[in-house]
Amino acid sequence: MTEVQTITFGGVMVLLMLRQPIIAIAWILSVALGVLPDEMLVPGIVALIFISLFLVYKREADK
């Protein structure tokens, strides 16, 4: 496993902690199947984490 893939799997763990399992599973599959090039993995996981943070914040604000 390359360094980029290791960082990406760390990001997947963050997604799981943010209760976004479907996004995390889709991301794991895209990494495992090699769908995305390595230069897109880190920016993609960072974007997904920020989107997930926003969704969690919005969900809590709506309560």
PDB file of N, CA, C and O in Angstrom:
ATOM      1  N   MET A   1       0.853  -1.163   0.000  1.00  0.00           N
ATOM      2  CA  MET A   1       0.000   0.000   0.000  1.00  0.00           C
ATOM      3  C   MET A   1       0.907   1.236   0.000  1.00  0.00           C
ATOM      4  O   MET A   1       1.873   1.314   0.760  1.00  0.00           O
ATOM      5  N   THR A   2       0.583   2.179  -0.851  1.00  0.00           N
ATOM      6  CA  THR A   2       1.396   3.386  -0.955  1.00  0.00           C
ATOM      7  C   THR A   2       1.049   4.359   0.167  1.00  0.00           C
ATOM      8  O   THR A   2       0.064   4.183   0.884  1.00  0.00           O
ATOM      9  N   GLU A   3       1.879   5.385   0.299  1.00  0.00           N
ATOM     10  CA  GLU A   3       1.654   6.402   1.331  1.00  0.00           C
ATOM     11  C   GLU A   3       0.330   7.130   1.108  1.00  0.00           C
ATOM     12  O   GLU A   3      -0.396   7.417   2.059  1.00  0.00           O
ATOM     13  N   VAL A   4       0.024   7.423  -0.142  1.00  0.00           N
ATOM     14  CA  VAL A   4      -1.227   8.119  -0.462  1.00  0.00           C
ATOM     15  C   VAL A   4      -2.426   7.259  -0.080  1.00  0.00           C
ATOM     16  O   VAL A   4      -3.403   7.772   0.465  1.00  0.00           O
ATOM     17  N   GLN A   5      -2.365   5.979  -0.355  1.00  0.00           N
ATOM     18  CA  GLN A   5      -3.466   5.092   0.008  1.00  0.00           C
ATOM     19  C   GLN A   5      -3.611   4.978   1.523  1.00  0.00           C
ATOM     20  O   GLN A   5      -4.728   4.875   2.029  1.00  0.00           O
ATOM     21  N   THR A   6      -2.496   4.996   2.252  1.00  0.00           N
ATOM     22  CA  THR A   6      -2.553   4.962   3.711  1.00  0.00           C
ATOM     23  C   THR A   6      -3.237   6.203   4.255  1.00  0.00           C
ATOM     24  O   THR A   6      -4.071   6.108   5.156  1.00  0.00           O
ATOM     25  N   ILE A   7      -2.892   7.372   3.714  1.00  0.00           N
ATOM     26  CA  ILE A   7      -3.538   8.622   4.129  1.00  0.00           C
ATOM     27  C   ILE A   7      -5.030   8.569   3.812  1.00  0.00           C
ATOM     28  O   ILE A   7      -5.857   9.004   4.613  1.00  0.00           O
ATOM     29  N   THR A   8      -5.363   8.043   2.663  1.00  0.00           N
ATOM     30  CA  THR A   8      -6.763   7.945   2.259  1.00  0.00           C
ATOM     31  C   THR A   8      -7.549   7.033   3.189  1.00  0.00           C
ATOM     32  O   THR A   8      -8.675   7.359   3.563  1.00  0.00           O
ATOM     33  N   PHE A   9      -6.981   5.906   3.565  1.00  0.00           N
ATOM     34  CA  PHE A   9      -7.685   5.017   4.487  1.00  0.00           C
ATOM     35  C   PHE A   9      -7.839   5.653   5.863  1.00  0.00           C
ATOM     36  O   PHE A   9      -8.819   5.381   6.556  1.00  0.00           O
ATOM     37  N   GLY A  10      -6.889   6.497   6.274  1.00  0.00           N
ATOM     38  CA  GLY A  10      -7.067   7.272   7.500  1.00  0.00           C
ATOM     39  C   GLY A  10      -8.259   8.206   7.386  1.00  0.00           C
ATOM     40  O   GLY A  10      -9.026   8.364   8.335  1.00  0.00           O
ATOM     41  N   GLY A  11      -8.411   8.817   6.233  1.00  0.00           N
ATOM     42  CA  GLY A  11      -9.567   9.671   5.989  1.00  0.00           C
ATOM     43  C   GLY A  11     -10.868   8.899   6.009  1.00  0.00           C
ATOM     44  O   GLY A  11     -11.897   9.415   6.445  1.00  0.00           O
ATOM     45  N   VAL A  12     -10.827   7.661   5.537  1.00  0.00           N
ATOM     46  CA  VAL A  12     -12.018   6.813   5.583  1.00  0.00           C
ATOM     47  C   VAL A  12     -12.411   6.541   7.035  1.00  0.00           C
ATOM     48  O   VAL A  12     -13.597   6.505   7.361  1.00  0.00           O
ATOM     49  N   MET A  13     -11.426   6.351   7.900  1.00  0.00           N
ATOM     50  CA  MET A  13     -11.725   6.157   9.320  1.00  0.00           C
ATOM     51  C   MET A  13     -12.414   7.389   9.901  1.00  0.00           C
ATOM     52  O   MET A  13     -13.326   7.269  10.718  1.00  0.00           O
ATOM     53  N   VAL A  14     -11.975   8.567   9.476  1.00  0.00           N
ATOM     54  CA  VAL A  14     -12.625   9.805   9.922  1.00  0.00           C
ATOM     55  C   VAL A  14     -14.073   9.832   9.439  1.00  0.00           C
ATOM     56  O   VAL A  14     -14.971  10.204  10.195  1.00  0.00           O
ATOM     57  N   LEU A  15     -14.305   9.444   8.196  1.00  0.00           N
ATOM     58  CA  LEU A  15     -15.675   9.401   7.675  1.00  0.00           C
ATOM     59  C   LEU A  15     -16.545   8.439   8.482  1.00  0.00           C
ATOM     60  O   LEU A  15     -17.714   8.724   8.742  1.00  0.00           O
ATOM     61  N   LEU A  16     -15.979   7.313   8.874  1.00  0.00           N
ATOM     62  CA  LEU A  16     -16.746   6.369   9.684  1.00  0.00           C
ATOM     63  C   LEU A  16     -17.060   6.954  11.057  1.00  0.00           C
ATOM     64  O   LEU A  16     -18.148   6.732  11.588  1.00  0.00           O
ATOM     65  N   MET A  17     -16.121   7.699  11.636  1.00  0.00           N
ATOM     66  CA  MET A  17     -16.380   8.338  12.929  1.00  0.00           C
ATOM     67  C   MET A  17     -17.425   9.440  12.810  1.00  0.00           C
ATOM     68  O   MET A  17     -18.124   9.742  13.777  1.00  0.00           O
ATOM     69  N   LEU A  18     -17.537  10.042  11.625  1.00  0.00           N
ATOM     70  CA  LEU A  18     -18.552  11.070  11.395  1.00  0.00           C
ATOM     71  C   LEU A  18     -19.899  10.466  10.988  1.00  0.00           C
ATOM     72  O   LEU A  18     -20.816  11.187  10.596  1.00  0.00           O
ATOM     73  N   ARG A  19     -20.008   9.160  11.085  1.00  0.00           N
ATOM     74  CA  ARG A  19     -21.239   8.429  10.767  1.00  0.00           C
ATOM     75  C   ARG A  19     -21.663   8.615   9.309  1.00  0.00           C
ATOM     76  O   ARG A  19     -22.822   8.908   9.015  1.00  0.00           O
ATOM     77  N   GLN A  20     -20.714   8.440   8.422  1.00  0.00           N
ATOM     78  CA  GLN A  20     -20.973   8.486   6.982  1.00  0.00           C
ATOM     79  C   GLN A  20     -20.511   7.162   6.355  1.00  0.00           C
ATOM     80  O   GLN A  20     -19.586   7.159   5.543  1.00  0.00           O
ATOM     81  N   PRO A  21     -21.142   6.039   6.722  1.00  0.00           N
ATOM     82  CA  PRO A  21     -20.623   4.740   6.279  1.00  0.00           C
ATOM     83  C   PRO A  21     -20.745   4.489   4.781  1.00  0.00           C
ATOM     84  O   PRO A  21     -19.871   3.843   4.204  1.00  0.00           O
ATOM     85  N   ILE A  22     -21.787   4.971   4.142  1.00  0.00           N
ATOM     86  CA  ILE A  22     -21.946   4.708   2.706  1.00  0.00           C
ATOM     87  C   ILE A  22     -20.865   5.430   1.910  1.00  0.00           C
ATOM     88  O   ILE A  22     -20.310   4.870   0.964  1.00  0.00           O
ATOM     89  N   ILE A  23     -20.564   6.671   2.291  1.00  0.00           N
ATOM     90  CA  ILE A  23     -19.491   7.407   1.618  1.00  0.00           C
ATOM     91  C   ILE A  23     -18.162   6.701   1.848  1.00  0.00           C
ATOM     92  O   ILE A  23     -17.354   6.582   0.927  1.00  0.00           O
ATOM     93  N   ALA A  24     -17.931   6.232   3.074  1.00  0.00           N
ATOM     94  CA  ALA A  24     -16.679   5.542   3.390  1.00  0.00           C
ATOM     95  C   ALA A  24     -16.542   4.251   2.588  1.00  0.00           C
ATOM     96  O   ALA A  24     -15.464   3.956   2.071  1.00  0.00           O
ATOM     97  N   ILE A  25     -17.612   3.487   2.480  1.00  0.00           N
ATOM     98  CA  ILE A  25     -17.560   2.233   1.722  1.00  0.00           C
ATOM     99  C   ILE A  25     -17.301   2.506   0.244  1.00  0.00           C
ATOM    100  O   ILE A  25     -16.513   1.803  -0.389  1.00  0.00           O
ATOM    101  N   ALA A  26     -17.955   3.516  -0.304  1.00  0.00           N
ATOM    102  CA  ALA A  26     -17.725   3.866  -1.710  1.00  0.00           C
ATOM    103  C   ALA A  26     -16.282   4.297  -1.930  1.00  0.00           C
ATOM    104  O   ALA A  26     -15.682   3.967  -2.953  1.00  0.00           O
ATOM    105  N   TRP A  27     -15.728   5.032  -0.977  1.00  0.00           N
ATOM    106  CA  TRP A  27     -14.346   5.492  -1.108  1.00  0.00           C
ATOM    107  C   TRP A  27     -13.374   4.323  -1.016  1.00  0.00           C
ATOM    108  O   TRP A  27     -12.399   4.271  -1.766  1.00  0.00           O
ATOM    109  N   ILE A  28     -13.629   3.377  -0.098  1.00  0.00           N
ATOM    110  CA  ILE A  28     -12.777   2.189   0.019  1.00  0.00           C
ATOM    111  C   ILE A  28     -12.787   1.408  -1.292  1.00  0.00           C
ATOM    112  O   ILE A  28     -11.738   0.967  -1.761  1.00  0.00           O
ATOM    113  N   LEU A  29     -13.959   1.238  -1.879  1.00  0.00           N
ATOM    114  CA  LEU A  29     -14.047   0.510  -3.147  1.00  0.00           C
ATOM    115  C   LEU A  29     -13.307   1.226  -4.266  1.00  0.00           C
ATOM    116  O   LEU A  29     -12.655   0.582  -5.088  1.00  0.00           O
ATOM    117  N   SER A  30     -13.401   2.556  -4.307  1.00  0.00           N
ATOM    118  CA  SER A  30     -12.711   3.286  -5.374  1.00  0.00           C
ATOM    119  C   SER A  30     -11.201   3.180  -5.230  1.00  0.00           C
ATOM    120  O   SER A  30     -10.485   3.120  -6.230  1.00  0.00           O
ATOM    121  N   VAL A  31     -10.709   3.155  -3.990  1.00  0.00           N
ATOM    122  CA  VAL A  31      -9.264   3.001  -3.776  1.00  0.00           C
ATOM    123  C   VAL A  31      -8.839   1.571  -4.097  1.00  0.00           C
ATOM    124  O   VAL A  31      -7.839   1.358  -4.783  1.00  0.00           O
ATOM    125  N   ALA A  32      -9.592   0.600  -3.607  1.00  0.00           N
ATOM    126  CA  ALA A  32      -9.227  -0.803  -3.807  1.00  0.00           C
ATOM    127  C   ALA A  32      -9.268  -1.207  -5.277  1.00  0.00           C
ATOM    128  O   ALA A  32      -8.444  -2.001  -5.730  1.00  0.00           O
ATOM    129  N   LEU A  33     -10.220  -0.665  -6.012  1.00  0.00           N
ATOM    130  CA  LEU A  33     -10.338  -1.015  -7.426  1.00  0.00           C
ATOM    131  C   LEU A  33      -9.467  -0.151  -8.331  1.00  0.00           C
ATOM    132  O   LEU A  33      -9.360  -0.416  -9.528  1.00  0.00           O
ATOM    133  N   GLY A  34      -8.845   0.878  -7.764  1.00  0.00           N
ATOM    134  CA  GLY A  34      -7.971   1.741  -8.557  1.00  0.00           C
ATOM    135  C   GLY A  34      -8.720   2.631  -9.523  1.00  0.00           C
ATOM    136  O   GLY A  34      -8.208   2.959 -10.594  1.00  0.00           O
ATOM    137  N   VAL A  35      -9.933   3.028  -9.158  1.00  0.00           N
ATOM    138  CA  VAL A  35     -10.759   3.854 -10.037  1.00  0.00           C
ATOM    139  C   VAL A  35     -10.175   5.257 -10.188  1.00  0.00           C
ATOM    140  O   VAL A  35     -10.169   5.820 -11.282  1.00  0.00           O
ATOM    141  N   LEU A  36      -9.687   5.814  -9.081  1.00  0.00           N
ATOM    142  CA  LEU A  36      -9.135   7.170  -9.103  1.00  0.00           C
ATOM    143  C   LEU A  36      -7.617   7.124  -9.149  1.00  0.00           C
ATOM    144  O   LEU A  36      -7.010   6.239  -8.546  1.00  0.00           O
ATOM    145  N   PRO A  37      -6.989   8.065  -9.855  1.00  0.00           N
ATOM    146  CA  PRO A  37      -5.529   8.137  -9.825  1.00  0.00           C
ATOM    147  C   PRO A  37      -5.052   8.606  -8.449  1.00  0.00           C
ATOM    148  O   PRO A  37      -5.801   9.249  -7.713  1.00  0.00           O
ATOM    149  N   ASP A  38      -3.809   8.280  -8.108  1.00  0.00           N
ATOM    150  CA  ASP A  38      -3.268   8.608  -6.784  1.00  0.00           C
ATOM    151  C   ASP A  38      -3.288  10.096  -6.473  1.00  0.00           C
ATOM    152  O   ASP A  38      -3.468  10.476  -5.316  1.00  0.00           O
ATOM    153  N   GLU A  39      -3.105  10.952  -7.481  1.00  0.00           N
ATOM    154  CA  GLU A  39      -3.076  12.393  -7.207  1.00  0.00           C
ATOM    155  C   GLU A  39      -4.454  12.950  -6.857  1.00  0.00           C
ATOM    156  O   GLU A  39      -4.557  14.091  -6.408  1.00  0.00           O
ATOM    157  N   MET A  40      -5.512  12.164  -7.053  1.00  0.00           N
ATOM    158  CA  MET A  40      -6.869  12.616  -6.710  1.00  0.00           C
ATOM    159  C   MET A  40      -7.347  12.080  -5.360  1.00  0.00           C
ATOM    160  O   MET A  40      -8.379  12.529  -4.859  1.00  0.00           O
ATOM    161  N   LEU A  41      -6.632  11.143  -4.767  1.00  0.00           N
ATOM    162  CA  LEU A  41      -7.113  10.504  -3.548  1.00  0.00           C
ATOM    163  C   LEU A  41      -7.133  11.449  -2.353  1.00  0.00           C
ATOM    164  O   LEU A  41      -8.149  11.557  -1.667  1.00  0.00           O
ATOM    165  N   VAL A  42      -6.018  12.134  -2.096  1.00  0.00           N
ATOM    166  CA  VAL A  42      -5.945  13.005  -0.916  1.00  0.00           C
ATOM    167  C   VAL A  42      -6.883  14.203  -1.043  1.00  0.00           C
ATOM    168  O   VAL A  42      -7.630  14.464  -0.100  1.00  0.00           O
ATOM    169  N   PRO A  43      -6.889  14.956  -2.160  1.00  0.00           N
ATOM    170  CA  PRO A  43      -7.859  16.060  -2.246  1.00  0.00           C
ATOM    171  C   PRO A  43      -9.306  15.581  -2.175  1.00  0.00           C
ATOM    172  O   PRO A  43     -10.161  16.270  -1.619  1.00  0.00           O
ATOM    173  N   GLY A  44      -9.579  14.424  -2.724  1.00  0.00           N
ATOM    174  CA  GLY A  44     -10.936  13.892  -2.686  1.00  0.00           C
ATOM    175  C   GLY A  44     -11.385  13.544  -1.282  1.00  0.00           C
ATOM    176  O   GLY A  44     -12.510  13.860  -0.894  1.00  0.00           O
ATOM    177  N   ILE A  45     -10.513  12.894  -0.509  1.00  0.00           N
ATOM    178  CA  ILE A  45     -10.899  12.515   0.851  1.00  0.00           C
ATOM    179  C   ILE A  45     -11.032  13.743   1.735  1.00  0.00           C
ATOM    180  O   ILE A  45     -11.891  13.779   2.616  1.00  0.00           O
ATOM    181  N   VAL A  46     -10.194  14.749   1.514  1.00  0.00           N
ATOM    182  CA  VAL A  46     -10.310  15.995   2.288  1.00  0.00           C
ATOM    183  C   VAL A  46     -11.642  16.676   1.985  1.00  0.00           C
ATOM    184  O   VAL A  46     -12.315  17.158   2.896  1.00  0.00           O
ATOM    185  N   ALA A  47     -12.018  16.715   0.726  1.00  0.00           N
ATOM    186  CA  ALA A  47     -13.302  17.320   0.358  1.00  0.00           C
ATOM    187  C   ALA A  47     -14.465  16.549   0.980  1.00  0.00           C
ATOM    188  O   ALA A  47     -15.414  17.158   1.473  1.00  0.00           O
ATOM    189  N   LEU A  48     -14.402  15.231   0.962  1.00  0.00           N
ATOM    190  CA  LEU A  48     -15.472  14.434   1.562  1.00  0.00           C
ATOM    191  C   LEU A  48     -15.563  14.639   3.069  1.00  0.00           C
ATOM    192  O   LEU A  48     -16.660  14.644   3.628  1.00  0.00           O
ATOM    193  N   ILE A  49     -14.417  14.807   3.731  1.00  0.00           N
ATOM    194  CA  ILE A  49     -14.435  15.050   5.177  1.00  0.00           C
ATOM    195  C   ILE A  49     -15.091  16.386   5.472  1.00  0.00           C
ATOM    196  O   ILE A  49     -15.904  16.478   6.392  1.00  0.00           O
ATOM    197  N   PHE A  50     -14.757  17.432   4.711  1.00  0.00           N
ATOM    198  CA  PHE A  50     -15.376  18.737   4.940  1.00  0.00           C
ATOM    199  C   PHE A  50     -16.879  18.696   4.669  1.00  0.00           C
ATOM    200  O   PHE A  50     -17.658  19.293   5.413  1.00  0.00           O
ATOM    201  N   ILE A  51     -17.288  18.004   3.623  1.00  0.00           N
ATOM    202  CA  ILE A  51     -18.719  17.874   3.333  1.00  0.00           C
ATOM    203  C   ILE A  51     -19.417  17.114   4.463  1.00  0.00           C
ATOM    204  O   ILE A  51     -20.515  17.486   4.879  1.00  0.00           O
ATOM    205  N   SER A  52     -18.786  16.059   4.954  1.00  0.00           N
ATOM    206  CA  SER A  52     -19.378  15.292   6.044  1.00  0.00           C
ATOM    207  C   SER A  52     -19.479  16.116   7.317  1.00  0.00           C
ATOM    208  O   SER A  52     -20.472  16.022   8.039  1.00  0.00           O
ATOM    209  N   LEU A  53     -18.458  16.925   7.602  1.00  0.00           N
ATOM    210  CA  LEU A  53     -18.525  17.812   8.768  1.00  0.00           C
ATOM    211  C   LEU A  53     -19.695  18.775   8.639  1.00  0.00           C
ATOM    212  O   LEU A  53     -20.412  19.021   9.608  1.00  0.00           O
ATOM    213  N   PHE A  54     -19.886  19.314   7.451  1.00  0.00           N
ATOM    214  CA  PHE A  54     -21.008  20.219   7.219  1.00  0.00           C
ATOM    215  C   PHE A  54     -22.340  19.505   7.428  1.00  0.00           C
ATOM    216  O   PHE A  54     -23.246  20.055   8.054  1.00  0.00           O
ATOM    217  N   LEU A  55     -22.465  18.283   6.906  1.00  0.00           N
ATOM    218  CA  LEU A  55     -23.709  17.533   7.064  1.00  0.00           C
ATOM    219  C   LEU A  55     -24.003  17.218   8.527  1.00  0.00           C
ATOM    220  O   LEU A  55     -25.149  17.306   8.968  1.00  0.00           O
ATOM    221  N   VAL A  56     -22.965  16.851   9.280  1.00  0.00           N
ATOM    222  CA  VAL A  56     -23.155  16.567  10.703  1.00  0.00           C
ATOM    223  C   VAL A  56     -23.557  17.836  11.434  1.00  0.00           C
ATOM    224  O   VAL A  56     -24.456  17.811  12.275  1.00  0.00           O
ATOM    225  N   TYR A  57     -22.902  18.944  11.122  1.00  0.00           N
ATOM    226  CA  TYR A  57     -23.237  20.224  11.759  1.00  0.00           C
ATOM    227  C   TYR A  57     -24.676  20.616  11.435  1.00  0.00           C
ATOM    228  O   TYR A  57     -25.417  21.048  12.319  1.00  0.00           O
ATOM    229  N   LYS A  58     -25.073  20.466  10.174  1.00  0.00           N
ATOM    230  CA  LYS A  58     -26.437  20.818   9.769  1.00  0.00           C
ATOM    231  C   LYS A  58     -27.465  19.916  10.448  1.00  0.00           C
ATOM    232  O   LYS A  58     -28.518  20.383  10.881  1.00  0.00           O
ATOM    233  N   ARG A  59     -27.159  18.640  10.538  1.00  0.00           N
ATOM    234  CA  ARG A  59     -28.073  17.700  11.190  1.00  0.00           C
ATOM    235  C   ARG A  59     -28.275  18.078  12.657  1.00  0.00           C
ATOM    236  O   ARG A  59     -29.397  18.039  13.163  1.00  0.00           O
ATOM    237  N   GLU A  60     -27.190  18.443  13.337  1.00  0.00           N
ATOM    238  CA  GLU A  60     -27.295  18.835  14.746  1.00  0.00           C
ATOM    239  C   GLU A  60     -28.008  20.175  14.899  1.00  0.00           C
ATOM    240  O   GLU A  60     -28.734  20.383  15.871  1.00  0.00           O
ATOM    241  N   ALA A  61     -27.808  21.075  13.952  1.00  0.00           N
ATOM    242  CA  ALA A  61     -28.453  22.390  14.026  1.00  0.00           C
ATOM    243  C   ALA A  61     -29.956  22.278  13.793  1.00  0.00           C
ATOM    244  O   ALA A  61     -30.724  23.080  14.326  1.00  0.00           O
ATOM    245  N   ASP A  62     -30.379  21.306  13.015  1.00  0.00           N
ATOM    246  CA  ASP A  62     -31.803  21.132  12.725  1.00  0.00           C
ATOM    247  C   ASP A  62     -32.576  20.493  13.877  1.00  0.00           C
ATOM    248  O   ASP A  62     -33.807  20.509  13.886  1.00  0.00           O
ATOM    249  N   LYS A  63     -31.861  19.938  14.838  1.00  0.00           N
ATOM    250  CA  LYS A  63     -32.546  19.279  15.969  1.00  0.00           C
ATOM    251  C   LYS A  63     -33.199  20.278  16.881  1.00  0.00           C
ATOM    252  O   LYS A  63     -33.815  19.895  17.876  1.00  0.00           O
TER     253      LYS A  63
END
